[in-house]
Structure formats: C-alpha cells, structure tokens
Amino acid sequence: MPKKILSLFLVLSSLFFVFFQPAFAQAPSPTGQPTCDLCGWCVPNPQPQNWTQCRSCLYNTNGTPKPRTYFTVFGCLSTEPAAFVKSLLGIIFAVSGGIAFLAFLGGSAIVLTSAGDPEKLQSGKDTITSAVFGILLILFSVFLLRVVGYDILQIPGFG
C-alpha cells in the first residue's frame, strides 16, 4: 500500500511541475535596460513581501552589490567561509531543533492515545524522553561551539 501512495505522490508532483512552471527569466525591455532587480521586483509590479530583507542581504547601504552573497529560501547565504559556516550551522540547528520538537509532539500524541496500553504508554514516554535529551543536546552543542569556537579558538563565523 505505501508503494502505491508513493507512486501516486510522485506522479502528482511531476504533473504539478509540468503544468505550473515558474518563470526564470524576464522578457527584454524595449530600452535594453533590465527592469527587474536581483530581488525579483519588476518596476510596474508591487514589491515582493521579502524585498527589504533581500535588499539588505544583497546590497550594501550605498547600493552597491555585496560580492558572493545570495538570498535563498533559507535566508541570506554567503560563500565567504566565516559567513557560510555561520549560516550552515544556523540551518542545521534549526532543522534538528524542529525535528526534536516534532518528536516530542509525536511522543505526547502516543501517550494521549495509548488508552491504558502499557507498551504504548512506555513507548510514548521513551519518545518524549529522547526528544527532551535531543533538545538539550542541541542547546549544549550550540553553547559548546560558541565557547570553544569563538571564545577560545577565535574562529570567525562562530560568534
């Protein structure tokens, strides 16, 4: 049964990308000058919601573009080693914290729906305990990386 669901999902998602293709390039303007900036704002259209965040990511205060900086779904990413490490660690810790929180919620749901079954109740308690230990491990690893990487070794990007 799961293979059928997976294949149905793959077919529907591929159909979505076939019929709803995003526009990757703008048509050239009559003057030959670009009418859109790097943040996707084309002059006659309203500004995108995240335009100010994108603008502060990609451009300096004087309006010159920042070198090796990209605005993505994950936020502002740079290919400078220090900024890249900082961004990568932030993404990793955010995803792992989210997974630990979802595990905590899943364990709570198992406990609530155990209906007195001791095996399910113990399984839910174990999941909650593991999730709490996971969240604590993430918090202490962030603290340890900050103390060792920034305060002791003074590695740029850990501050």
Secondary structure, 3 states (H helix, E strand, C coil): CHHHHHHHHHHHHHHHHHHCCCCCCCCCCCCCCCCECCCCCECCCCCCCCHHHHHHHHECCCCCECCCEEEECCEEEECCHHHHHHHHHHHHHHHHHHHHHHHHHHHHHHHHCCCCCHHHHHHHHHHHHHHHHHHHHHHHHHHHHHHHHHHHCCCCCCC
